[in-house]
Amino acid sequence: MATQMINVGMAKTVPVALPAAKPPSYQLIDALSAEDQVLLTKLLTEPTDFVDHSEFGKRSTEIKLFGGPAKLVSRSATRFAESADPISDAVAAGERVPALSYEQEAHIFMRFNYSRYRAAEILLEHSGKKLTAPATRRLLAWGHRMLGTRSIIVRLNMPLVLAMAKRTRLTNIDFNEMISEGNMALLRSVEKFDCSRGYKFSTYSCRAILKAFSRVAMRASRYRGQFPTEFDPGMERSDFIETRREVVEEDCVDELKDILSHNRAELSDVERTVIRERFALGWNANGTAPLPKTLEQVGLIIGVTKERVRQIQNNALRKIRHTLEDQYLAA
């Protein structure tokens, strides 16, 4: 069972529990385009509601709104043949459209809600049953009409969001975030607006957009209460620890050189020779830097085995480490 929103009268929406219409056969679904498959899923899974009007039940309404009865372009098409409409054609061509009169605006909203009404009617007829191929094509055609008309309404009124954002002086809020919230409020307003009440859409949507801006301001205020400082990408990952480590390493190298040069670790002559030759400390007689020697090479110099050289080296390094820890790192 699924709940669909069925509007009764011009201002009342009543939720009615109905078995959801079942998808058509897999063969028909596979034959649909990706766009049609997405739209079909949306129509079958999301509640279908519309702002009802007393004219929707009359046969002449479709002719008044669309210029004639709905006819598919071809046998397998999912769109109706559309008659010429000056406003829709101008919006599709990217032309600047003057402010609409109340009658023009009401006509567009009637087209939008009538398309939703017809889509809901098809779904209601197939409650708990599998959609047939003709019903699927007509459902998708009305769905495309609905989306196309909504797109025209939104594109005509998007400058309203920009104008309201500029007039609303919220300096501590990102302007792009305000525009985003305003656009979402505009979309919700299109879904809920009832043109039969005699008001212009801008009167209704402006209040919704201002409420959206207010929600943004409240959310930003709560955020600043938790995070008083503005986000700084440069501070996201501090290199203080790495910099401090490099400074300590440089100081330790200088201190180690001083320990060896003044023999503050009290190394024997053999130990000093092993450390100097193993780690290439100092300079050659010709002014070039020496190369580190292997344990075996150092053993030939002092006349012992390489294993004995390793023992001498480890003992010398232990003395150096203790001296470095006691006299430098401990401070």
URKA-V833548 format. One record per backbone hydrogen bond with DSSP energy under -1.0 kcal/mol. NH is the residue of the N-H (numbers start at 1). CO is the residue of the C=O. E is the energy in kcal/mol with one decimal. If there is no record, write none. Layout:
((NH CO E) (NH CO E))
//
This chain:
((2 18 -3.1) (4 16 -2.2) (6 14 -1.9) (8 12 -2.4) (14 6 -2.1) (16 4 -2.5) (18 2 -3.2) (22 129 -2.8) (29 25 -2.1) (30 26 -2.6) (31 27 -1.2) (32 29 -1.1) (37 33 -2.3) (38 34 -2.0) (39 35 -2.1) (40 36 -2.7) (41 37 -2.1) (42 38 -2.1) (43 39 -2.5) (44 40 -1.9) (45 41 -1.6) (46 42 -2.2) (56 53 -1.5) (58 55 -1.7) (64 60 -2.2) (65 61 -2.4) (66 62 -2.5) (67 63 -1.6) (73 79 -1.9) (81 71 -2.7) (89 85 -2.8) (90 86 -2.2) (91 87 -2.3) (92 88 -2.5) (93 89 -1.7) (94 91 -1.2) (95 90 -2.5) (105 101 -2.5) (106 102 -2.7) (107 103 -2.0) (108 104 -1.9) (109 105 -2.2) (110 106 -2.3) (111 107 -2.0) (112 108 -2.2) (113 109 -2.6) (114 110 -2.4) (115 111 -1.9) (116 112 -1.6) (117 113 -2.4) (118 114 -2.5) (119 115 -2.0) (120 116 -2.5) (121 117 -2.0) (122 118 -1.9) (123 119 -2.0) (124 120 -2.4) (125 121 -2.0) (126 122 -1.2) (127 124 -1.2) (129 126 -2.1) (131 22 -2.1) (136 132 -2.6) (137 133 -2.2) (138 134 -2.2) (139 135 -2.6) (140 136 -2.5) (141 137 -2.1) (142 138 -2.5) (143 139 -2.1) (144 140 -2.6) (145 141 -2.1) (146 142 -2.4) (147 143 -2.4) (148 144 -2.7) (149 145 -2.5) (150 146 -2.4) (151 147 -2.4) (152 148 -1.7) (153 149 -2.2) (154 150 -2.6) (155 151 -2.5) (156 152 -2.0) (157 153 -1.3) (158 154 -1.2) (160 157 -1.2) (162 158 -1.4) (163 159 -2.4) (164 160 -2.3) (165 161 -2.3) (166 162 -1.9) (167 163 -1.8) (168 164 -1.7) (170 168 -1.6) (173 170 -1.4) (178 174 -1.7) (179 175 -2.2) (180 176 -2.2) (181 177 -2.4) (182 178 -2.6) (183 179 -2.4) (184 180 -1.9) (185 181 -2.1) (186 182 -2.1) (187 183 -2.2) (188 184 -2.1) (189 185 -2.1) (190 186 -2.0) (191 187 -1.5) (192 188 -1.3) (193 189 -1.8) (197 194 -1.3) (198 195 -1.4) (204 200 -1.2) (205 201 -3.1) (206 202 -2.2) (208 204 -1.2) (209 205 -2.7) (210 206 -2.6) (211 207 -2.1) (212 208 -1.9) (213 209 -2.2) (214 210 -2.1) (215 211 -2.1) (216 212 -2.0) (217 213 -2.3) (218 214 -2.3) (219 215 -2.5) (220 216 -2.5) (221 217 -2.2) (222 218 -2.2) (223 219 -2.1) (224 220 -2.4) (225 221 -1.5) (226 222 -1.1) (227 223 -3.0) (235 232 -1.7) (236 233 -1.0) (243 239 -2.6) (244 240 -2.9) (245 241 -2.4) (246 242 -2.1) (247 243 -2.1) (248 244 -2.3) (249 245 -2.6) (250 246 -2.2) (251 247 -2.3) (252 248 -2.6) (253 249 -2.2) (254 250 -2.0) (255 251 -2.6) (256 252 -2.6) (257 253 -2.2) (258 254 -1.9) (259 255 -2.3) (260 256 -2.3) (261 257 -2.6) (262 258 -2.1) (264 259 -1.8) (266 263 -1.3) (272 268 -2.5) (273 269 -1.9) (274 270 -2.5) (275 271 -2.5) (276 272 -2.3) (277 273 -2.5) (278 274 -2.7) (279 275 -2.0) (281 276 -1.9) (284 288 -2.9) (287 284 -1.6) (293 277 -1.7) (298 294 -2.4) (299 295 -2.2) (300 296 -1.7) (301 297 -1.3) (302 298 -2.0) (303 299 -1.6) (304 299 -1.9) (309 305 -1.9) (310 306 -2.0) (311 307 -1.7) (312 308 -2.4) (313 309 -2.8) (314 310 -2.6) (315 311 -2.1) (316 312 -2.3) (317 313 -2.7) (318 314 -1.9) (319 315 -1.7) (320 316 -2.2) (321 317 -2.5) (322 318 -2.1) (323 319 -2.1) (324 320 -2.6) (325 321 -2.6) (326 322 -2.5) (327 323 -2.4) (328 324 -1.8) (329 324 -2.2) (330 325 -1.9))
//
